[in-house]
């Protein structure tokens, strides 16, 4: 018989009648205490459980499940850390196992939420089954290992059992000072192929990507940590390369960000990109995995960048880690099923309501990015929370892989749901939730054991287990020790998505079957952020139009804008797109126009005045000038004007007027399509009044002249008459 240490368990209620009787008897007492309860808040509700003084982890478990046999041993390895300020002596690590199997996914979900100090199993204290720990100084960590004979685990019924370890100090021989727990299924007839459970794992290759205002990648230390050897993203590739029939869900935004880091994390590039271009390869050259040459930056590009501007230590460290990671990516993706998320994994429900066109942009950007990398993948969506609202469901593409959580459906979720022709593959929310505390629920062993536990409970149901590994999960330090027990479990049939869904027919559902929690609605990316992202994309298009020899910057800015509306940006308090928009707007406004203080036309019919365009950018630009006037003033727009880098050019604009008043013209710098860039200048314009004065004087002079002539003629005539009259009288 196994030697066990029994622990006191809380009594179970005997029934509803007993509970009702207790409530009746206690009612007067509860009424007497109500005033006290209202006056002072209950501490039990406010206080959180204190962490164990000894923090435990299970880093390695050499089996994923038990069978009906009692032969062999089970080996566990992990770490224990002294979190107190006191030294601990005589610590021992004991295994424990539950005595009652869990047989439903609901029981697993409840178990995963149980308090860390809940009594869930009995310790095995037989000699040779525990690990003795040397004295632990404050903050010290020690790696432990123990091996338990299978016969010591007195479990025989199929189901899922609690399994784990307790750490006990010498002063507390009966109370656990540290705990680590997981799930361990017992499967009968594990080698019977007819009962093999199809399990399809989907590993999302996505991460929060944030760009600085200048287009460089933000927070390099975090990237260096994740991409470097032993980092989370590096271990993800190592594990994925070993897992059979894995499906990678790729966000191209992650790969693009890593490529930027491998190039030294340069700022946004405005330099010429249309010189020495080569014809792109045919789409038929794409493969299920990228080539290293497509992933890694070209040596010439890197060398030129280094020669122009040396990078700092942080950028150099990130560059080295990114280069190694990209070199490993090809092997990790090779031979696996690949699905591609919309670029930057945008908030689908938010876009479906506010701007569906932006979702189309994200899909197009993914197709473009994968084509450049030579990757062939099926279009997909896989929201991290597993939820889509009704509007987002309407935007699902036919033939795409649409992964949603079983929590999205009321009642029993189907394997494949069909809502008005929009098909969704339903994934296990339990598998994505990971294991129980107090250890990290999404560490490697916790996630693996939760997946196999869910699979064991589905065995024989005819339903496959589709599991999307949770974002942020911690891949194992040793992929081999993680994957080998999985591969040895004959009752698990590792399958691609297509294989797992073979024989499964879509189930038609109605809208009232869907669930979209209020917390999801509150968490959605705001309309303001989506508007800012659109403004940034528009500004990027204008910037590319004015740059004479650059045909890539608009695409780069689309990448930056989409990362600002991703699921990972939901909890961010800052909007990187706003910073980028400010930077791009400043670059657009670097092409300015100067006008005279005032313009006087030679006549209302027309005239010209001089303007000066200045390009303060380090790259050549092509722009136009437009004029905003009232109905009485006309100013001709210019033809496209090319300006060299950091140069000026002057030329004349023609103007005409319909009256003699003074009118103001707003001279605006635009791109070649007439969109204002930001720079402008105002100039008052009026016709010259010199001609009017001259003609007034001429007219007046002529009038006086003719008047004088008339007067003199009149006088002469009158004088002549008078002379003739005088001569007649004589």
C-alpha positions in Angstrom: 0.0 0.0 0.0 1.3 3.5 -0.8 2.3 5.6 2.2 0.2 8.7 2.2 -0.2 11.7 4.5 -3.9 12.5 4.9 -5.0 16.1 5.2 -8.0 17.5 6.8 -10.8 18.2 4.3 -13.6 20.6 4.7 -17.0 18.8 5.4 -19.3 18.5 2.4 -23.0 19.7 2.8 -25.4 16.8 3.2 -28.2 18.2 1.2 -30.6 21.1 0.5 -32.8 20.2 3.5 -29.9 20.5 5.9 -28.8 23.7 4.4 -32.2 25.2 4.7 -32.6 24.1 8.3 -29.2 25.7 9.2 -30.3 29.0 7.5 -33.6 29.0 9.5 -31.8 28.5 12.8 -29.2 31.1 12.1 -31.5 33.8 10.8 -31.9 35.6 14.1 -28.2 35.6 14.6 -27.6 37.0 11.1 -30.1 39.8 11.7 -28.3 40.7 15.0 -25.0 40.9 13.2 -26.2 42.8 10.1 -25.5 46.2 11.7 -22.0 45.2 12.5 -21.4 43.8 9.1 -22.6 47.1 7.5 -20.5 49.2 9.8 -17.2 47.4 9.1 -16.4 45.8 5.8 -15.7 42.1 5.8 -12.0 41.6 5.8 -12.3 38.2 4.2 -13.7 39.8 1.1 -10.9 42.4 1.0 -7.9 40.4 1.8 -6.2 38.3 -0.8 -4.6 35.0 -0.1 -0.9 35.5 0.8 1.6 33.8 -1.5 3.4 30.7 -0.3 6.7 31.4 1.4 8.3 28.9 -1.0 7.4 29.5 -4.6 7.3 26.2 -6.6 7.3 25.3 -10.3 7.0 22.1 -12.3 9.3 22.5 -15.3 9.4 18.9 -16.5 7.0 15.9 -16.3 8.1 12.9 -18.2 4.6 11.6 -19.0 1.4 13.3 -20.2 -1.0 10.7 -18.9 -1.3 7.4 -16.9 -2.7 4.1 -18.0 -4.2 1.2 -16.2 -0.8 -0.4 -15.5 1.1 0.0 -12.3 4.7 -0.4 -13.6 7.3 2.2 -14.1 8.1 5.5 -12.5 7.0 9.1 -13.1 9.7 11.8 -12.8 9.1 15.5 -12.0 11.6 18.3 -12.0 11.2 21.9 -11.0 12.4 24.8 -8.9 11.8 26.1 -5.4 12.5 29.7 -4.4 12.6 31.1 -0.9 10.5 34.3 -1.2 11.0 35.3 2.5 13.8 37.1 4.3 14.5 34.1 6.5 16.7 31.1 5.8 14.8 27.8 5.4 16.1 24.5 6.7 15.2 20.9 6.1 12.8 21.5 3.2 11.4 18.5 1.5 9.4 18.2 -1.7 6.7 15.6 -1.7 4.4 14.5 -4.6 0.7 14.4 -4.2 -2.2 12.9 -6.2 -5.9 13.4 -6.1 -8.2 10.5 -5.3 -11.3 11.5 -7.3 -11.2 11.8 -11.1 -12.7 14.7 -12.9 -14.8 13.6 -15.9 -16.1 16.8 -17.5 -14.5 19.9 -18.9 -16.7 21.9 -16.5 -15.1 20.2 -13.6 -11.6 21.0 -15.0 -12.6 24.7 -15.3 -13.8 24.8 -11.7 -10.7 23.0 -10.5 -8.4 25.5 -12.4 -10.0 28.3 -10.4 -9.7 26.7 -7.0 -7.7 28.6 -4.3 -4.0 27.6 -4.1 -4.4 26.3 -0.6 -7.4 24.1 -1.4 -6.9 20.5 -0.3 -7.0 18.5 -3.6 -4.9 15.5 -3.0 -2.9 13.4 -0.5 0.9 13.6 -0.2 2.9 10.5 -0.9 5.6 10.4 1.8 7.1 6.9 1.2 10.8 6.8 1.5 12.6 7.5 -1.8 9.7 9.5 -3.3 10.5 12.9 -2.1 13.4 15.4 -2.7 15.4 16.9 0.1 16.4 20.5 -0.4 19.6 22.1 1.1 19.2 25.2 3.2 17.6 28.0 1.3 18.9 31.5 1.8 16.5 34.4 1.3 15.8 34.8 -2.5 17.7 31.6 -3.3 16.4 29.2 -5.9 17.1 25.4 -6.0 16.3 22.9 -8.7 14.7 19.7 -7.4 13.9 16.4 -9.0 11.9 13.4 -7.7 10.7 10.1 -9.1 7.5 8.3 -8.0 6.8 4.6 -8.6 3.5 4.3 -10.6 2.2 1.9 -8.0 2.3 4.7 -5.4 -0.3 6.5 -7.3 -3.4 4.7 -6.1 -5.7 5.7 -9.0 -7.5 3.3 -11.3 -10.6 5.0 -12.7 -10.3 6.9 -16.0 -10.5 10.6 -15.7 -8.3 13.6 -14.8 -6.6 13.7 -11.5 -4.9 16.4 -9.5 -1.1 15.9 -9.5 1.7 18.0 -8.2 4.2 18.7 -5.3 4.2 20.2 -1.9 7.2 21.7 -0.2 7.3 21.4 3.6 9.8 23.0 6.0 11.2 21.3 9.1 9.1 23.5 11.3 5.8 22.8 9.5 5.8 19.0 8.8 2.0 18.9 8.1 1.4 22.1 6.3 2.5 22.9 2.8 4.8 25.9 2.6 4.9 25.7 -1.2 2.8 24.2 -3.9 2.8 23.4 -7.6 -0.2 21.7 -9.2 -1.2 20.4 -12.6 -3.6 17.8 -14.2 -2.8 14.2 -15.0 -5.3 12.1 -17.0 -5.7 8.4 -16.6 -6.6 6.8 -20.0 -7.7 3.2 -20.4 -6.5 1.2 -23.5 -4.1 4.0 -24.5 -2.8 2.0 -27.5 -6.1 1.3 -29.1 -5.9 3.3 -32.3 -9.7 3.3 -32.9 -10.0 5.4 -29.7 -7.2 7.8 -30.5 -8.3 11.4 -29.9 -7.5 13.9 -32.7 -5.8 16.9 -31.3 -4.9 19.9 -33.5 -2.6 22.5 -31.9 -2.5 26.1 -33.2 0.4 28.2 -32.1 0.0 31.9 -32.7 3.2 33.7 -33.8 2.2 37.1 -32.7 3.3 39.8 -30.2 2.6 43.4 -29.3 4.4 45.6 -31.9 4.8 49.3 -31.1 6.5 51.8 -33.3 8.0 55.1 -32.3 6.9 58.3 -34.1 9.9 58.1 -36.4 9.0 54.6 -37.5 11.6 52.7 -35.5 10.6 49.8 -33.3 9.9 50.7 -29.6 11.3 49.1 -26.4 14.3 47.2 -27.7 15.3 45.5 -24.4 12.0 43.5 -24.4 12.6 42.4 -28.0 16.2 41.4 -27.3 14.9 39.3 -24.3 12.2 37.6 -26.3 14.2 36.9 -29.4 17.4 35.9 -27.8 18.4 32.3 -26.9 16.2 31.2 -24.1 13.7 34.0 -24.8 10.0 33.3 -25.2 9.8 33.8 -29.0 13.0 31.8 -29.5 11.7 28.9 -27.4 8.5 29.1 -29.3 10.3 28.4 -32.5 12.4 25.6 -30.9 9.2 23.9 -29.6 7.2 24.4 -32.7 9.9 22.8 -34.8 9.6 19.6 -32.7 5.8 19.4 -32.4 4.1 17.1 -34.9 1.4 18.5 -37.2 1.4 21.9 -35.7 -0.5 24.8 -37.2 1.3 28.2 -37.1 -1.0 31.3 -37.0 1.3 34.0 -38.3 1.0 37.7 -37.9 3.3 39.2 -40.6 3.7 42.4 -38.4 5.8 40.4 -36.0 8.2 39.2 -38.7 8.4 42.7 -40.2 9.3 44.2 -36.9 12.0 41.6 -36.3 13.4 42.3 -39.8 13.5 46.0 -38.9 15.5 45.1 -35.8 17.9 42.9 -37.9 18.5 46.0 -40.1 19.6 48.0 -37.0 16.1 49.4 -36.2 16.3 52.3 -38.7 13.8 55.2 -38.6 11.3 55.6 -41.4 13.1 55.5 -44.8 12.4 58.4 -47.2 15.4 57.6 -49.4 15.0 56.5 -53.1 13.6 53.0 -53.4 13.0 52.8 -57.2 16.6 52.6 -58.3 18.0 49.3 -59.5 14.7 47.5 -58.9 14.4 43.9 -60.0 11.3 42.2 -61.2 9.4 40.4 -58.4 9.3 36.6 -58.5 6.2 34.9 -59.7 3.6 33.9 -57.1 4.2 30.3 -57.9 7.6 30.5 -56.3 5.9 30.9 -52.9 6.3 27.9 -50.5 4.8 26.8 -47.2 7.9 28.1 -45.5 10.1 31.2 -46.2 13.6 31.1 -47.4 16.4 32.5 -45.2 17.4 34.9 -48.0 13.9 36.4 -48.0 13.8 36.8 -44.2 17.2 38.2 -43.6 18.2 41.8 -44.6 20.6 41.9 -47.5 24.3 42.3 -46.5 24.7 45.4 -48.7 21.8 47.2 -47.1 23.1 46.4 -43.6 26.6 47.5 -44.5 25.4 50.8 -46.0 23.4 51.5 -42.9 26.3 50.8 -40.7 28.6 53.0 -42.7 26.1 55.9 -42.6 25.2 55.8 -38.9 26.5 53.5 -36.2 23.8 52.0 -34.0 23.8 52.1 -30.2 24.3 49.2 -27.9 20.6 48.4 -27.4 20.0 48.4 -31.2 23.0 46.3 -31.7 21.9 43.7 -29.2 18.4 43.6 -30.7 20.0 43.3 -34.2 22.0 40.2 -33.2 19.0 38.5 -31.5 16.7 39.3 -34.4 19.2 38.0 -37.0 19.5 34.6 -35.2 15.8 34.4 -34.7 15.0 35.0 -38.4 17.6 32.3 -39.3 15.8 29.9 -37.1 12.3 30.8 -38.3 12.7 29.0 -41.6 13.3 25.6 -39.9 10.5 26.1 -37.4 7.9 26.8 -40.1 9.1 24.1 -42.5 6.7 21.2 -43.0 3.9 22.7 -40.8 0.5 24.0 -41.7 0.5 27.8 -42.0 -2.4 30.2 -41.6 -2.0 34.0 -41.8 -3.8 36.6 -39.6 -4.8 40.0 -40.9 -1.8 42.3 -40.6 -1.0 43.2 -36.9 -4.0 41.1 -35.8 -6.4 44.1 -35.7 -9.5 44.3 -33.4 -12.0 42.6 -35.7 -15.2 43.6 -33.9 -14.1 47.2 -33.5 -13.3 47.5 -37.2 -16.5 45.6 -38.3 -18.6 48.3 -36.6 -16.5 51.4 -37.3 -14.4 50.8 -40.5 -14.7 47.5 -42.3 -12.5 48.9 -45.1 -9.6 49.0 -42.7 -9.9 45.2 -42.1 -9.7 44.8 -45.9 -6.5 46.8 -45.8 -5.1 44.6 -43.1 -5.8 41.5 -45.2 -4.3 43.0 -48.3 -1.2 44.0 -46.3 -0.8 40.5 -45.1 -1.0 39.1 -48.6 1.6 41.6 -49.7 3.9 40.9 -46.8 3.8 37.1 -47.2 4.4 37.4 -51.0 7.5 39.4 -50.3 8.7 36.7 -47.8 7.8 33.9 -50.1 5.4 32.3 -47.6 2.2 30.6 -48.7 -0.5 30.5 -46.0 -4.3 30.3 -45.7 -6.1 33.4 -44.7 -7.4 33.2 -41.1 -8.7 35.0 -38.0 -8.1 34.0 -34.4 -9.1 36.6 -31.9 -7.0 36.2 -28.7 -10.1 36.2 -26.5 -12.0 33.9 -28.9 -14.9 36.3 -29.4 -16.4 38.0 -32.4 -19.5 40.1 -32.5 -22.2 39.6 -35.1 -20.8 42.4 -37.4 -17.4 40.7 -37.4 -18.9 37.3 -38.2 -20.4 38.9 -41.3 -16.9 39.9 -42.5 -15.4 36.4 -42.3 -14.0 35.3 -45.6 -15.3 32.2 -47.4 -12.6 29.5 -47.4 -10.7 31.1 -44.6 -9.7 29.5 -41.3 -11.9 31.3 -38.7 -11.0 30.2 -35.2 -13.3 31.2 -32.3 -13.8 30.0 -28.7 -16.5 27.7 -27.5 -17.3 30.4 -25.0 -18.8 32.4 -27.9 -21.8 30.1 -28.1 -24.7 29.5 -25.7 -25.2 25.9 -24.7 -23.1 23.2 -26.2 -20.7 24.5 -28.9 -20.5 22.7 -32.2 -17.2 21.6 -33.8 -17.9 23.9 -36.8 -20.5 26.6 -36.6 -22.3 28.0 -39.6 -24.1 31.3 -39.3 -25.6 32.4 -42.6 -22.8 30.8 -44.6 -20.0 32.1 -42.4 -18.2 29.1 -41.0 -16.2 29.1 -37.7 -14.0 26.4 -36.3 -14.6 26.2 -32.5 -11.6 25.9 -30.2 -11.3 24.8 -26.6 -11.4 27.7 -24.1 -10.4 25.3 -21.4 -7.2 24.3 -23.2 -6.4 28.0 -23.8 -6.9 28.8 -20.1 -4.0 26.7 -19.0 -3.6 25.0 -15.6 -4.3 25.7 -12.0 -2.4 28.0 -9.7 -0.5 28.9 -7.7 2.2 28.3 -10.3 1.9 30.2 -13.6 -1.2 28.8 -15.4 0.3 29.3 -18.8 3.8 27.9 -18.2 4.8 25.0 -20.4 3.7 22.1 -18.3 0.5 23.7 -17.2 -0.6 24.3 -20.8 0.4 20.9 -22.0 -1.3 19.1 -19.2 -4.5 21.1 -19.6 -4.6 20.3 -23.3 -4.1 16.6 -22.7 -6.7 16.6 -19.9 -9.3 18.2 -22.2 -8.4 15.7 -24.9 -8.7 12.8 -22.5 -12.3 13.9 -21.6 -13.2 14.1 -25.3 -11.9 10.6 -26.1 -14.5 8.5 -27.6 -16.9 11.4 -28.3 -16.1 11.6 -32.0 -15.2 15.3 -31.5 -11.6 16.5 -32.1 -9.9 18.9 -29.8 -8.9 22.2 -31.5 -6.6 24.1 -29.1 -5.1 27.6 -29.7 -2.2 28.0 -27.4 -2.7 31.1 -25.2 -0.9 34.3 -26.1 2.0 34.9 -23.7 2.4 31.2 -22.8 5.9 30.2 -21.8 7.4 27.5 -24.0 9.6 25.0 -22.4 13.3 25.4 -21.8 13.8 21.9 -23.2 11.6 21.3 -26.2 12.6 17.6 -26.3 11.5 16.9 -22.8 8.2 18.7 -23.5 7.4 17.0 -26.9 8.7 13.5 -26.3 6.0 12.5 -23.7 3.4 13.9 -26.1 4.7 11.8 -28.9 4.7 8.7 -26.7 1.0 9.0 -25.9 -0.5 6.7 -28.5 -4.0 7.7 -27.6 -3.3 11.2 -28.9 -3.5 11.6 -32.7 -1.7 14.8 -33.5 -3.5 16.3 -36.5 -3.5 19.2 -38.8 -6.7 21.3 -38.8 -7.8 19.6 -42.0 -7.2 16.2 -40.6 -8.9 16.9 -37.3 -12.0 18.3 -39.1 -12.3 15.4 -41.5 -15.8 14.0 -41.3 -17.1 16.9 -39.2 -20.1 18.7 -40.7 -20.9 22.4 -40.0 -23.8 23.0 -37.7 -26.2 25.8 -38.6 -26.8 28.2 -35.8 -28.8 31.4 -35.3 -27.8 34.7 -34.0 -29.3 34.1 -30.6 -26.8 31.3 -30.1 -23.9 33.8 -30.1 -22.4 35.4 -27.0 -20.5 38.7 -27.0 -19.8 39.8 -23.4 -20.1 43.4 -22.3 -16.4 43.3 -21.2 -15.5 42.6 -24.8 -17.4 45.6 -26.0 -15.8 47.9 -23.4 -12.3 46.6 -24.3 -12.6 47.3 -28.1 -10.3 49.8 -29.8 -11.9 53.2 -29.7 -13.3 55.0 -32.7 -10.8 57.8 -32.1 -7.9 55.4 -32.5 -9.3 53.9 -35.6 -9.8 57.5 -37.1 -6.2 58.3 -36.2 -4.9 55.2 -37.9 -6.8 56.2 -41.0 -5.4 59.7 -40.9 -1.9 58.2 -40.6 -2.5 56.0 -43.6 -3.7 58.9 -45.7 -0.7 61.0 -44.6 1.6 58.2 -45.6 0.1 58.0 -49.1 0.6 61.8 -49.5 4.2 61.5 -48.3 4.9 58.8 -50.9 3.3 60.9 -53.6 5.6 63.9 -53.0 8.8 61.8 -52.7 10.0 61.7 -56.3 11.9 58.4 -56.0 10.3 56.5 -53.0 7.5 54.0 -53.6 7.6 52.1 -50.3 7.1 54.6 -47.5 3.3 54.4 -47.7 3.3 50.7 -47.2 5.6 51.1 -44.2 3.3 53.6 -42.7 0.3 51.3 -43.2 2.2 48.7 -41.1 2.7 51.3 -38.3 -1.0 52.4 -38.4 -2.3 48.8 -38.2 -0.3 47.9 -35.2 -2.0 50.8 -33.3 -5.4 49.1 -33.6 -4.4 45.5 -32.8 -5.9 43.4 -30.1 -2.7 43.8 -28.1 -3.2 47.6 -28.2 -6.5 47.3 -26.4 -5.0 48.0 -22.9 -2.5 50.6 -24.0 -2.9 54.1 -22.6 -1.0 55.7 -25.5 -1.7 55.9 -29.2 1.5 55.4 -31.2 -0.3 56.3 -34.4 -0.8 59.8 -33.1 2.9 60.3 -32.6 3.6 58.9 -36.1 0.9 61.2 -37.6 2.6 64.2 -36.0 6.0 63.1 -37.4 4.6 62.5 -40.9 2.7 65.8 -40.9 5.9 67.6 -40.0 7.6 66.0 -42.9 4.8 67.0 -45.2 5.0 70.5 -44.0 8.7 70.7 -44.7 7.8 71.8 -48.3 6.9 75.5 -47.8 5.9 78.4 -50.0 6.8 82.1 -49.8 4.8 84.9 -51.4 5.2 88.7 -51.7 3.7 90.9 -49.0 1.2 92.1 -51.5 0.5 91.9 -55.3 -0.7 94.7 -57.5 -1.8 93.5 -61.0 -1.2 95.8 -64.0 -4.8 95.5 -64.8 -7.9 93.6 -63.8 -7.6 91.4 -66.9 -4.5 89.7 -65.6 -1.0 89.7 -64.3 1.6 87.6 -62.7 3.4 87.4 -59.3 6.3 85.4 -58.1 6.3 82.6 -55.5 9.1 80.6 -54.0 8.9 76.9 -53.1 11.4 75.5 -50.5 12.1 71.8 -49.8 13.6 71.3 -46.4 13.7 67.5 -46.7 16.8 65.5 -47.5 15.1 63.9 -50.5 13.8 65.3 -53.8 10.1 66.0 -54.0 7.4 66.7 -56.6 4.6 69.0 -55.5 2.0 71.5 -56.9 0.6 74.8 -55.8 -3.1 75.5 -55.5 -4.9 78.7 -54.6 -8.0 79.3 -52.6 -9.8 82.5 -53.5 -13.2 84.1 -53.6 -15.3 84.5 -56.8 -13.7 87.8 -57.8 -10.2 86.5 -57.9 -8.6 83.8 -60.1 -5.1 82.4 -59.5 -3.9 79.6 -61.9 -2.6 76.4 -60.3 0.9 75.3 -61.1 2.0 72.2 -63.0 3.9 69.6 -60.9 7.2 71.1 -59.7 10.3 69.0 -58.9 12.6 70.2 -56.2 15.9 68.7 -55.3 16.7 67.9 -51.7 17.2 71.0 -49.5 16.6 73.4 -52.5 14.4 76.3 -53.5 12.7 77.3 -56.8 10.9 80.5 -57.8 8.3 80.9 -60.6 5.3 83.0 -61.5 1.6 82.4 -61.0 -1.0 84.1 -63.2 -3.9 86.0 -61.6 -6.9 88.0 -62.8 -9.7 89.9 -61.2 -13.4 90.8 -61.8 -13.4 94.1 -59.8 -11.1 96.7 -58.4 -11.1 95.7 -54.8 -8.4 94.0 -52.7 -8.8 90.2 -52.4 -6.7 87.6 -50.5 -5.4 84.4 -52.1 -4.3 81.4 -50.0 -1.5 79.7 -51.8 -1.4 76.0 -50.7 1.3 73.4 -51.3 -0.3 70.1 -52.4 0.7 66.7 -53.7 0.3 65.8 -57.3 -3.4 65.0 -56.7 -4.2 68.3 -55.1 -4.2 67.2 -51.5 -2.9 70.0 -49.2 0.4 69.1 -47.4 0.1 71.6 -44.6 2.2 74.5 -45.7 0.5 77.6 -47.1 0.8 81.4 -47.4 -1.7 84.3 -47.8 -1.2 87.2 -50.2 -3.4 90.3 -50.8 -4.0 91.1 -54.5 -5.5 94.1 -56.2 -5.4 95.7 -59.7 -3.3 98.8 -60.4 -5.2 102.2 -60.3 -2.7 104.2 -62.4 -4.5 103.8 -65.7 -7.7 105.1 -64.3 -6.1 108.3 -63.0 -4.4 109.0 -66.3 -7.6 108.6 -68.3 -9.3 110.9 -65.8 -6.7 113.6 -66.4 -6.9 113.0 -70.1 -10.6 113.2 -70.2 -10.7 116.2 -68.0 -8.0 117.9 -70.1 -9.9 117.1 -73.3 -13.1 118.5 -71.8 -11.3 121.7 -70.8 -9.7 122.0 -74.2 -12.9 121.6 -76.1 -14.6 123.9 -73.6 -11.9 126.5 -74.2 -12.1 126.1 -77.9 -15.9 126.5 -77.8 -15.6 129.6 -75.7 -13.0 131.2 -78.0 -15.0 130.3 -81.1 -18.1 131.8 -79.5 -16.2 134.9 -78.6 -14.8 135.2 -82.2 -18.2 134.8 -83.7 -19.8 137.3 -81.4 -16.9 139.7 -82.0 -17.2 139.3 -85.8 -20.9 140.0 -85.6 -20.3 143.1 -83.6 -17.8 144.4 -86.1 -20.1 143.9 -89.0 -22.9 145.7 -87.1 -20.7 148.6 -86.4 -19.7 149.0 -90.0 -23.2 149.0 -91.3 -24.3 151.9 -89.0 -21.6 154.1 -90.3 
